[in-house]
Amino acid sequence: MKITLLDPRRPEQAFPPLHTALAEPNGLLAAGGCLSVTRLLNAYRHGVFPWYNENEPILWWSPDPRLVLFPERLQVSRSLKKTLRKDRFTVTFDTAFDKVIAACADARQDREGTWITQDIRHAYQELHLSGFAHSAETWCDGELVGGLYGVAIGRVFFGESMFHTLTDASKAAFAVLVQQLQDWNFALIDCQVYTPHLASLGAELIGRDAFKRLLDRYCPEPAAASAWQSR
């Protein structure tokens, strides 16, 4: 089956219907296009995200099922609660976005090569400057030791990547962020695809159609006015 080739000169171009995504590889929907703020926001609002390796065309995905976390269903293990109570870590938001995305890229490069290319980093830095991409940072003794970044649209946070250099540092960032998102009236966190790490924190699989209905409901609704203000 062929997939749609997107026009890089038309960032407002609609994505094809999600049901046309391939079953193998799971969720491959389209290729090409660009990484402009306009196209990325359009992608996320419709349940699509970019993921591709260096020296490949941009590939756009909408897997089925989809891993999501409803903030009120966050599961914090006893050991992580203990770590958080000890105040070993300090978690902040949007204080080191560029450092977080660079660290996520480095961490993945060490394991299997990274899809967080220079083009991806530049695109999400633009999203950050536009007020849509955000980071959570974990600090220990003044050093950045973990964190994550993603995209916020309405009452939905779309997680992209996380890293840690100390045990539990990324889990601490995630747990504190989820609790804060709940306070900010967020209704849904997109975790994209299944990992045991995220499942242990309460993430669950839902069907793509159900995911799209949630986006249609929550993306147009505003989060709390205090969202992403200084913490």
Secondary structure, DSSP 8 states (H G I E B T S, - for coil): ---EEE-TT-TT-----GGGS-TTTTTEEEEE----HHHHHHHHHTT-EE---TTS--EEE--SSEEEE-GGG----HHHHHHHHTT--EEEESSSHHHHHHHHHHHHHHHH--S--HHHHHHHHHHHHTT-EEEEEEEETTEEEEEEEEEEETTEEEEEEEEESSTTHHHHHHHHHHHHHHHTT--EEEEES--HHHHTTT-EEE-HHHHHHHHHHHTTS---TTTTS--
